[in-house]
Amino acid sequence: MSTVIAKNIQIGTSGTATNNFTWYQPASPDGTVRLGVGNSGTTTDVLTMTGAGLLTATSLAGAGSAITALNASNLGSGTVPDARFPATLPAVSGANLTSLNASNISTGTIPTGILAVTQAAKTANTTIATTAFVDQLRSLLTQSTASGGGTLVIGDRGTLVSVTAGVTIPANVFAANDVVTIYNNSAGNITITQGTSPALTLRQVGTANTGNRTLAQRGLVTVVFISATEAVISGGGLT
């Protein structure tokens, strides 16, 4: 075995130093040996190796199949293949996830605050309705009052009010396009009273009549509000 004792060894066939490789140690030896292009001191490093076995290079190419204990925090670019992720990912906040498909939800409970609420009709907030609201539409009319009478309230909007006594229709409770259906579920006549305080104009459809109306036994009428203070009533058994 031959031993070459030298601080710098230049390898190449060119008389121009920058065309050759140079194995060298830096001016102040630090336990490394370096391979570069050009003369030592002005060499562009290509590869550095320390006595501890640490190899540093400007770039590496190859399969890398024998490299182990890689640190993912050192990844600076590129895309990690899906196969490199575990089947079950660790829990994270998911705050920045977008375009999630609800059909992929298979377990768990969606918090009440995430579910849509029933919004008022024809407003800027009307974007989605709850299942209960859609079911109500399927039924067209949900019965809101089983017996008795009294004054209509906003909760009667869009429902069938089944009564056995007189009903008062108030002003400034309902809005334009609100609808209430009233059924006289009795064997006698009942009075549908036009609200007076504040005043409501209750018009009988197809006539010039306003004011209180009589609904015969088992009669059915629908009240459509033109505004908060005007409504039109029509139906069977109405006089």
C-alpha positions as CSV (number, residue, x, y, z in Angstrom):
1,M,0.0,0.0,0.0
2,S,1.3,3.4,-0.9
3,T,0.7,6.4,1.4
4,V,0.6,9.9,0.0
5,I,1.3,12.5,2.7
6,A,0.1,15.9,1.3
7,K,-2.4,18.5,2.2
8,N,-3.6,18.9,-1.4
9,I,-3.8,16.4,-4.2
10,Q,-5.0,17.6,-7.6
11,I,-6.4,15.0,-10.0
12,G,-6.8,15.7,-13.7
13,T,-5.0,16.0,-17.0
14,S,-5.5,19.7,-17.7
15,G,-3.0,22.4,-17.1
16,T,-5.9,24.6,-16.0
17,A,-6.6,24.0,-12.3
18,T,-10.4,24.7,-12.6
19,N,-10.7,21.8,-14.9
20,N,-9.3,19.3,-12.3
21,F,-10.4,17.9,-9.0
22,T,-8.6,18.6,-5.8
23,W,-8.6,16.6,-2.6
24,Y,-7.5,19.0,0.1
25,Q,-7.8,20.1,3.7
26,P,-8.7,23.7,4.6
27,A,-5.9,26.2,5.5
28,S,-6.7,25.5,9.2
29,P,-7.2,21.7,9.4
30,D,-10.6,20.9,11.0
31,G,-10.8,17.2,10.6
32,T,-12.4,17.3,7.2
33,V,-11.3,16.4,3.8
34,R,-12.8,18.0,0.8
35,L,-13.2,17.4,-2.9
36,G,-13.5,20.5,-5.1
37,V,-12.9,22.0,-8.4
38,G,-9.8,24.2,-8.8
39,N,-6.8,24.8,-6.5
40,S,-7.2,24.7,-2.7
41,G,-8.1,28.0,-1.3
42,T,-10.1,28.9,-4.4
43,T,-11.8,25.6,-4.7
44,T,-15.6,25.3,-5.2
45,D,-16.5,22.5,-2.8
46,V,-18.3,19.5,-4.2
47,L,-18.1,17.1,-1.3
48,T,-17.0,17.3,2.3
49,M,-16.3,14.3,4.6
50,T,-15.5,14.4,8.3
51,G,-13.7,12.0,10.5
52,A,-17.1,11.2,12.2
53,G,-18.4,9.8,8.9
54,L,-20.5,12.9,8.0
55,L,-20.8,13.4,4.2
56,T,-21.9,16.7,2.8
57,A,-22.4,17.3,-0.9
58,T,-23.7,20.1,-3.1
59,S,-26.3,17.6,-4.4
60,L,-26.9,13.9,-4.4
61,A,-28.6,11.7,-7.0
62,G,-29.7,8.1,-6.9
63,A,-32.3,5.7,-5.5
64,G,-31.5,6.4,-1.8
65,S,-32.9,3.0,-0.9
66,A,-30.1,2.3,1.6
67,I,-30.5,5.7,3.4
68,T,-32.2,5.3,6.8
69,A,-33.3,7.5,9.7
70,L,-34.3,10.4,7.4
71,N,-35.8,13.4,9.1
72,A,-39.0,14.7,7.4
73,S,-38.5,18.1,8.9
74,N,-35.6,18.5,6.4
75,L,-38.0,18.2,3.4
76,G,-37.9,21.5,1.5
77,S,-39.9,20.8,-1.7
78,G,-41.6,18.1,-3.7
79,T,-44.7,16.1,-2.9
80,V,-44.9,13.2,-0.4
81,P,-46.7,10.2,-2.1
82,D,-50.0,9.2,-0.5
83,A,-48.6,5.7,0.2
84,R,-46.1,7.2,2.7
85,F,-49.0,8.4,4.9
86,P,-50.4,6.0,7.6
87,A,-53.9,4.5,7.0
88,T,-55.0,6.4,10.1
89,L,-53.8,10.0,10.4
90,P,-53.2,11.6,13.8
91,A,-55.8,14.0,15.0
92,V,-55.3,17.6,13.9
93,S,-57.5,20.7,14.1
94,G,-58.5,20.6,10.4
95,A,-59.1,24.4,10.5
96,N,-57.5,24.9,7.0
97,L,-59.2,21.9,5.3
98,T,-61.5,23.0,2.4
99,S,-64.0,21.3,0.0
100,L,-64.9,18.6,2.5
101,N,-67.6,16.2,1.3
102,A,-70.2,15.5,3.9
103,S,-71.0,12.1,2.3
104,N,-67.7,10.9,3.7
105,I,-68.8,11.4,7.3
106,S,-69.5,7.9,8.6
107,T,-69.4,8.2,12.4
108,G,-69.7,10.8,15.2
109,T,-72.2,13.5,16.0
110,I,-72.4,16.9,14.2
111,P,-72.6,19.6,16.8
112,T,-76.0,21.5,16.9
113,G,-74.2,24.8,16.2
114,I,-73.1,23.4,12.8
115,L,-76.6,22.4,11.6
116,A,-78.7,24.9,9.6
117,V,-81.6,26.6,11.3
118,T,-84.9,27.5,9.8
119,Q,-84.7,31.0,8.5
120,A,-87.5,33.5,7.8
121,A,-88.7,33.4,4.3
122,K,-87.5,35.9,1.6
123,T,-84.6,37.3,3.6
124,A,-80.9,37.6,3.0
125,N,-80.4,34.9,5.7
126,T,-82.5,32.3,3.9
127,T,-79.9,29.8,2.7
128,I,-81.0,26.4,3.9
129,A,-83.8,24.8,5.9
130,T,-83.8,22.1,8.6
131,T,-85.3,18.7,7.9
132,A,-88.2,19.6,10.2
133,F,-89.0,22.6,8.1
134,V,-88.9,20.5,4.9
135,D,-91.2,17.9,6.4
136,Q,-93.6,20.7,7.3
137,L,-93.6,21.8,3.6
138,R,-94.4,18.2,2.6
139,S,-97.4,18.2,4.8
140,L,-98.4,21.6,3.4
141,L,-100.2,22.5,6.7
142,T,-99.3,21.5,10.2
143,Q,-102.1,21.6,12.7
144,S,-101.1,24.2,15.4
145,T,-104.3,24.4,17.6
146,A,-106.4,21.4,18.4
147,S,-109.3,23.2,20.1
148,G,-110.6,26.5,21.5
149,G,-110.1,29.8,19.8
150,G,-108.4,33.1,20.5
151,T,-106.0,35.5,18.7
152,L,-103.7,34.2,16.0
153,V,-100.0,34.5,16.8
154,I,-96.9,34.5,14.5
155,G,-96.4,30.8,15.2
156,D,-99.7,30.1,13.3
157,R,-98.1,31.3,10.1
158,G,-98.1,28.5,7.5
159,T,-100.2,26.2,9.6
160,L,-103.7,24.8,9.9
161,V,-105.4,26.3,13.0
162,S,-108.2,23.9,14.0
163,V,-110.6,25.7,16.4
164,T,-114.0,25.2,18.0
165,A,-114.5,28.9,19.0
166,G,-114.1,32.3,17.5
167,V,-110.7,33.6,16.1
168,T,-109.3,37.1,16.1
169,I,-106.9,38.1,13.3
170,P,-104.6,40.9,14.7
171,A,-102.7,43.6,12.9
172,N,-98.9,44.1,13.0
173,V,-98.2,40.5,13.8
174,F,-98.0,39.0,10.3
175,A,-96.2,40.3,7.3
176,A,-97.0,40.5,3.5
177,N,-97.3,37.0,2.0
178,D,-97.9,35.2,5.3
179,V,-100.7,32.6,5.1
180,V,-102.8,31.0,7.9
181,T,-105.6,28.4,7.3
182,I,-108.5,28.2,9.8
183,Y,-110.8,25.2,10.2
184,N,-114.0,25.3,12.2
185,N,-113.9,22.0,13.9
186,S,-117.3,22.3,15.5
187,A,-121.0,21.8,14.8
188,G,-121.8,25.5,15.0
189,N,-120.9,28.8,13.4
190,I,-117.9,30.8,14.7
191,T,-116.8,34.4,14.2
192,I,-113.6,35.4,12.6
193,T,-112.9,38.9,14.0
194,Q,-111.1,41.7,12.3
195,G,-108.5,43.0,14.7
196,T,-109.2,46.5,16.0
197,S,-106.3,47.5,18.3
198,P,-104.3,48.1,16.2
199,A,-106.7,48.1,13.3
200,L,-106.6,45.4,10.6
201,T,-108.5,45.5,7.3
202,L,-109.9,42.0,6.6
203,R,-111.3,41.7,3.1
204,Q,-113.6,39.0,1.8
205,V,-112.1,37.7,-1.5
206,G,-114.0,38.7,-4.6
207,T,-116.2,41.3,-2.8
208,A,-115.9,44.8,-1.3
209,N,-116.8,43.4,2.1
210,T,-114.5,44.1,5.0
211,G,-114.9,43.4,8.7
212,N,-115.8,40.4,10.8
213,R,-116.8,37.2,9.0
214,T,-118.8,34.1,9.9
215,L,-117.4,30.6,9.3
216,A,-120.0,27.8,9.2
217,Q,-119.6,24.4,10.9
218,R,-116.7,22.4,9.4
219,G,-115.9,25.4,7.3
220,L,-112.3,26.0,6.0
221,V,-110.8,29.4,5.1
222,T,-107.4,30.7,4.2
223,V,-106.1,34.2,5.3
224,V,-103.4,35.8,3.0
225,F,-101.7,38.9,4.4
226,I,-101.2,41.7,1.9
227,S,-99.4,43.7,4.5
228,A,-99.1,43.8,8.3
229,T,-102.4,45.7,8.4
230,E,-104.4,44.1,5.5
231,A,-105.5,40.6,4.8
232,V,-107.8,38.7,2.4
233,I,-109.9,35.8,3.5
234,S,-111.5,33.1,1.3
235,G,-112.9,29.5,1.6
236,G,-115.8,27.3,2.1
237,G,-118.6,28.1,4.5
238,L,-117.5,31.8,4.7
239,T,-120.1,34.6,4.9
